[in-house]
Amino acid sequence: GGTEYNPIVLSGGTDLYLRAFDPRSKELIFKIKGHNDVIRDILINRDGTKAITCSSDSTVKVWDIGEQRPWCLKTYADLHNDSVWTMAIDPSFTRLFTASKDNEVHFTDLTNLQSTYLFKETSPVLSICLPTDEKKLYVSTTKPEIHEWNLDQVISQKRLE
């Protein structure tokens, strides 16, 4: 036996609600007010029990969605100083990277809920990508370019500070 797969589709947007749907029946499973501004990005773990949202309200939220009554496990309100636009996470759903209109990229270890500022780009971050080897983080900004960051180097440097 492997991990049981719970198919679920999440949506969020301008109405501030996080919604879950059964992709087979298209039925609404739950609807909960998620943020105080637009929900910009949503991540969901493989077994459909946890989710992470980020918003223009500059917060990141970790959700328990495995039960009929979803609830917020943790709100990060002090990571970014502006709209959080994008996120990336490792397959084990423990290493979270968030990026924002404030040009900053942060790392959060979800095993201990500790966050670390990693680096600042020269312009607002639109998208981040964490390849499966988890060694680099690719960042695109409002400028027409992509930056590559060596994660082992950046994270170990921050631990020394």
Secondary structure, DSSP 8 states (H G I E B T S, - for coil): --------EEEE-TT-EEEEE-TTT--EEEEEE--SS-EEEEEE-TTSSEEEEEETTS-EEEEE-SSSS-EEEEEE-SS-SS-EEEEEE-TTS-EEEEEETTSEEEEEETTTTEEEEEEE-SS-EEEEE--TT-SEEEEEESSS-EEEEEHHHHHHHHHH-
